[in-house]
Amino acid sequence: MMDGKKITVYGPYSRKDERKHVVLWDGIKTSTVSYPKFLMERKIGRKLEPHETVDHINGNFTDDRPENLQILTRAGNALKSITPESQRRNALLAAASKRGEYIGRRGVKKAAMATPRRI
């Protein structure tokens, strides 16, 4: 029971990308929830807040052991994905933008400036 309602849980089922989800049925409607989120909500006894997300500590999203799951804010989880490589690329993109350029797959190009037209 969650929130005082009796729910039936179906799953977990694996998606094509190997992430798992469960289907919840409360007798009236069904909803699909990620399996790690479902496990964490059961563990803490409440629904996650909108700004919270479940993170896999070891980075392996198929490892749903409770000791491998933690609650992070969405912003905190996004910070985990910043790598030195992405920081370098972001710095290059910012510098190119200041110079009026952009970086595409084929290198650096001048950004096209809109030419004013007379009507």
VENQUI-V128669 format. One record per pair of residues at least 24 apart in sequence whose C-alpha atoms are under 6 Angstrom apart, sorted by sequence separation. I is the first residue (numbers start at 1). J is the second residue. D is the distance in Angstrom with one decimal. If there is no record, write none. Layout:
i j d
I J D
I J D
This chain:
none
